């Protein structure tokens, strides 16, 4: 039992460490050409084949947001955790079956979502705003939901864990709903 618990906690720690890699996508390498006019010389007999090429006259670029920013990774991890909680709730409850894997996966994704949220949105949390601030409620409910999910996974084989897991899933779902 203890070996399995250590294995699950180590997996949770590894997922949290992997979630920090989402911040590598924030600094995109810029390989754009400098502004100005360039001259393209075509192969030929004379300079008659010289045509000006003005880089600054190209069409305005349309901004397309990246799908892999730290904020998006945080969102995907939270929604993935909520999805796995739902799958764990409806899957057959048998030892070493889909229910156990979905529940463990939801706890891992939830801990990774909380880790990225604490790092990426730390400046959004203000004690002076109290519970009236949606960012504060989002953070508190997500942390409590994640702790409940982890507690349900740890207690799973031996004791009743359905209530704790359900409270964790509901808290996580409410935390996500507050920000959308």
Secondary structure, DSSP 4 states (H G I P E B T S, - for coil): -HHHHHHHHHHHHHHHHHHGGGGGGSS----PPPSSEEEEEPSSSSGGGEEEEEGGGSPPPPP---S--HHHHHHHHHHHHHHHHHHHHHS---TTSHHHHHHHHHHHHHHHHHHHHHHHSGGG--GGGGGGSHHHHHHHHHHHHHHHHHHHHHHTTTS--HHHHHHHHHHHHHHHHHH-
